[in-house]
Amino acid sequence: MPCNASNTGHVWPAMPVTIHSDVEEKLDDIIEWSLTKKKFDATTFYGIRDNYEEYGSFTHSQEIAIENVWSKWKIDRWKLNKSALR
């Protein structure tokens, strides 16, 4: 649904709504996954988690970093495989 810019008459596309619980869950999964990978340094993600716990929200850059790692390293597949083994 588009948004109208009040004074300009421009119509901007609506921004997607991020559900922080989804991002928080992905962050937790990345940290858990990183414990199984010797070559992956999760220091940044521990910092993101600490920041989230302190302020209650993610920055846009933090959300992008979480999504990028989630996608690049196929954390969803790892999570499915882990669940199947239980």
N, C-alpha and C positions, 0 to 999 in steps of 0.2 A: 504494500500500500504506500503510495507516494506521500511525501510531506511537502507542504507549501511553505516557502520562505516568505514571511509576512510582508516585507516591504518591496521585494524585488519582483515578485510574480514568478520566480523560478520554482520549478517542482523538482525536488530531490528524491531519489529512491529512499525508501525506509531502510534504516540500518538493521542488520540482523541482530536479534536479541540473543546474547550469550547466557546460558544457564550456568552460573558459577559452580553448581554442584557437579555438572558434567566435566568442567575443566578441572575442578578439584579432584574428581575421581581419576581423570587421566593423569594428573600430576602424581597422585599416589601410586598409580600403576607404573609410571615411568620410574619412580624411585625404587619400587619393589623389583622391577625388571632389571634395573641397573645393578642390583646386588648379585645378579647372575652373570654379569658382564665385566670382566677384568679391565677391558680397554675403554670403558665408558666412564667418564668422570661426571658424577651427578651433583657436584658441589653447587653449581648454579641452581639446580632444581631444589636442593635443600634450602637455599637462600630464598627462592620464590615461595616455597612453602612457609618459611618463617615470616616473610613479608605478608603473606595472605593471612596467617594466623594473627598478626599484629593489627593489620588494617582492614581485614574483612573483604578485600577485593583484589583483583588482578589488574595490572596495567595492560594496555593493549599489546605492548611488546611481549609481556610475559605470556599472554594467551597465545600469541603467534609462536613463541618459542615452544610452548607445550604442544601445540598442534603440529608444528614441524617435526619434532622428535617423535611424536605419536605416529605420524604418517611415515616418515623416513625409515624408522626402525620397525614398523609394522607391529606395534605394541598390541593392537587388537588381536592379531594372530597368536602372539605369545600368550595373551590372556585366555583365548579360546583353548589353546593346547594345554595350558596349565589346568584349566577347568576340566578338560576331558580326562586328564590323568588322575583326578581325584576320585 
